[in-house]
Amino acid sequence: MEIVIVFVYIVLFFIALVLSFASFKYFITMWKFKNRKKDGSEDEDFKRFD
């Protein structure tokens, strides 16, 4: 029975790891989007947000 509990903990750990990595990537993208130049020179990276 303990093996099942350990397996569940490992699965939850990997799910949390993937979610935190995705959140970190999203945070970096939003930070770049917030601090982009106003002349539109960087807009190729952010077409999906406009």
Secondary structure as the mmCIF struct_conf table of DSSP 4:
data_model
#
loop_
_struct_conf.conf_type_id
_struct_conf.id
_struct_conf.beg_label_comp_id
_struct_conf.beg_label_asym_id
_struct_conf.beg_label_seq_id
_struct_conf.end_label_comp_id
_struct_conf.end_label_asym_id
_struct_conf.end_label_seq_id
HELX_RH_AL_P HELX_RH_AL_P1 GLU A 2 LYS A 34
TURN_TY1_P TURN_TY1_P1 ASN A 35 ASN A 35
TURN_TY1_P TURN_TY1_P2 LYS A 38 ASP A 39
BEND BEND1 GLY A 40 GLY A 40
TURN_TY1_P TURN_TY1_P3 SER A 41 GLU A 42
HELX_RH_3T_P HELX_RH_3T_P1 ASP A 43 PHE A 46
TURN_TY1_P TURN_TY1_P4 LYS A 47 PHE A 49
#
